[in-house]
Amino acid sequence: MPLLDWLNKSDAVRTVQKVPYRLLEAVPKLSAGDTNTENMLIQGDNLQALKALLPLYAGKVKCIYIDPPYNTRSAFTHYDDNLEHSLWLSLMYPRLELLRELLAEDGSIWVSIDDNEAHYLKVIMDEVFGRKNFLVSIPWESRYSRSNDAIFSLSHNHILVYAANPNRWKTIRNRLPRTEEQAKQYKNPDNDPRGEWRAIPWDAPNIRENLSYPITTSTGKVRFPPSGRHWSRTEAQWLEIVNAGLAYFGKSGDGAPSFKQFLEDSSDIVPNTWWQHEEAGHTDEAKKEISIIFGANNSFDTPKPERLIQRILHIASNSNDLILDSFLGSGTTAAVAHKMNRRYIGIEMGDHAETHCQPRLKKVIEGEQGGISKAVNWQGGGGFHYFRLGETIFDEVGSIHHNVKFAALAAHIWFCETRVPVANQADSPLLGIHNDTAYYLLYNGILGDRRPQSGNVLTQAVLDSLPKHNGCKIIYGEASRFGKPRLEAENIVFKQIPYDVRAV
Ligand SMILES: C[S@@+](CC[C@H](N)C(=O)[O-])C[C@H]1O[C@@H](n2cnc3c(N)ncnc32)[C@H](O)[C@@H]1O
């Protein structure tokens, strides 16, 4: 397959390997709502944040939506959108690789982009996600007004869509509900008790011999397909239509054969490739949504409308699925995912993670009524945890980095095991009990210097000194002096530091 090359591509290809695993540090004062939630807002560079998420969420994300800087040569209030072309490609390549690792087998990735980089992005996404996994490039009508001073007035952005496995995805993706406009095509001129219907013609283009049989209308007239056309299905299928009382020959009763399709029986519709602003929202609408939340003087330059994200999440996910946006901007994807009852992870590098995403999500929890709220009957509730990137976990030889303190490693291990952050800073080898399993960490002499390797080794004396728990015990330490039968008898699962610390 032909591949795109650019200056320093070989470095970009090696980047993921070189990015260190870092701890995710919860910031309780910026978290909000129900603490029993997996929703995460992470402030930091997404390259490092995505790598930190890998041990926890590889293969688990159902829908990834990203809206990276388009490289429009602009300096927006909250971020710069002006990278040298090769640098932009080198920014995207390793991040796409990490996103691919996080995508579920039945997941999909949707990327907003415009003509500045769209066609280069398509080629590198073909390389990273597989050309055969490309589904569509959707032109979204982002703007309906016209700039008369432009060479061409910009009306659309592209949304590139890839599935981890298109065959599998086709079976799980959702259709769209019929809009009121589409439903208006169904009428009931003959007061049919089965409700509103529309006539679907029985003829089709091009001739096929076995599809040219005679059809008798309700007034007794015999009809054949019009010249150059044939019937769309077989005679046996036509008789089924007749027997079901669905045949229709126009008001006169002897017009061209058609059949009644009832509104009630017509299923939701397959999404098409052309997304107009009436259905998917537009950028003006997005800006209004943002200024209602933050006020006109504290807006965000490039938000997406909530309706656009709603449409994507509706097609690509179901309630409780995990959604990821690693270029979160003003927080739209997280806000919409929250209102649609999806779990989510949002990553944003800029200070607006704290000044825009965090307060926006807090308002959503409080029942904010803008954007899609009314359409989904949003009443408030739920919660999210705020994280920042902490220390690098491993040093160059794969040991736990000497800067990593007990409390930070404890928080990391607890989070990896339970998927919820620790409530308080850990200061005991018993990190907590979750689903009747107790988690212990023997590290950095938490038990005092009298014990072997500062109490980092599981011995009988160490076990005796640990807070008791009758159920299963998961104990992290540098080594264990117990054999397998003894561990089983004590209901202990021993995990060795650093090898069993996730992220290795
Ligand atoms: C086009 S905006 C996203 C807008 C968003 N869709 C919305 O509705 O508000 C792109 C965002 O990506 C962020 N960004 C750029 N590089 C990043 C990186 N390496 N890590 C995390 N965020 C980054 C920028 O700060 C900016 O907020």
PDBQT file of the ligand as one rigid body, heavy atoms in Angstrom, charges set to zero:
ROOT
HETATM    1  C1  LIG A 601     -10.928  22.321  17.558  1.00  0.00    +0.000 C 
HETATM    2  S1  LIG A 601     -10.695  22.318  19.263  1.00  0.00    +0.000 S 
HETATM    3  C2  LIG A 601     -11.915  21.156  19.795  1.00  0.00    +0.000 C 
HETATM    4  C3  LIG A 601     -13.262  21.782  19.946  1.00  0.00    +0.000 C 
HETATM    5  C4  LIG A 601     -14.295  20.863  20.550  1.00  0.00    +0.000 C 
HETATM    6  N1  LIG A 601     -14.730  19.871  19.620  1.00  0.00    +0.000 N 
HETATM    7  C5  LIG A 601     -15.487  21.649  21.064  1.00  0.00    +0.000 C 
HETATM    8  O1  LIG A 601     -16.633  21.329  20.698  1.00  0.00    +0.000 OA
HETATM    9  O2  LIG A 601     -15.294  22.560  21.832  1.00  0.00    +0.000 OA
HETATM   10  C6  LIG A 601      -9.177  21.456  19.453  1.00  0.00    +0.000 C 
HETATM   11  C7  LIG A 601      -8.718  21.354  20.890  1.00  0.00    +0.000 C 
HETATM   12  O3  LIG A 601      -7.635  20.441  20.945  1.00  0.00    +0.000 OA
HETATM   13  C8  LIG A 601      -6.767  20.877  21.976  1.00  0.00    +0.000 C 
HETATM   14  N2  LIG A 601      -5.451  20.240  21.778  1.00  0.00    +0.000 N 
HETATM   15  C9  LIG A 601      -4.539  20.496  20.811  1.00  0.00    +0.000 A 
HETATM   16  N3  LIG A 601      -3.444  19.711  20.956  1.00  0.00    +0.000 NA
HETATM   17  C10 LIG A 601      -3.683  18.929  22.046  1.00  0.00    +0.000 A 
HETATM   18  C11 LIG A 601      -2.924  17.936  22.714  1.00  0.00    +0.000 A 
HETATM   19  N4  LIG A 601      -1.726  17.564  22.276  1.00  0.00    +0.000 N 
HETATM   20  N5  LIG A 601      -3.455  17.361  23.811  1.00  0.00    +0.000 NA
HETATM   21  C12 LIG A 601      -4.702  17.714  24.263  1.00  0.00    +0.000 A 
HETATM   22  N6  LIG A 601      -5.453  18.666  23.670  1.00  0.00    +0.000 NA
HETATM   23  C13 LIG A 601      -4.954  19.276  22.574  1.00  0.00    +0.000 A 
HETATM   24  C14 LIG A 601      -6.751  22.391  21.829  1.00  0.00    +0.000 C 
HETATM   25  O4  LIG A 601      -6.321  23.010  23.028  1.00  0.00    +0.000 OA
HETATM   26  C15 LIG A 601      -8.207  22.659  21.492  1.00  0.00    +0.000 C 
HETATM   27  O5  LIG A 601      -8.934  22.950  22.651  1.00  0.00    +0.000 OA
ENDROOT
TORSDOF 0
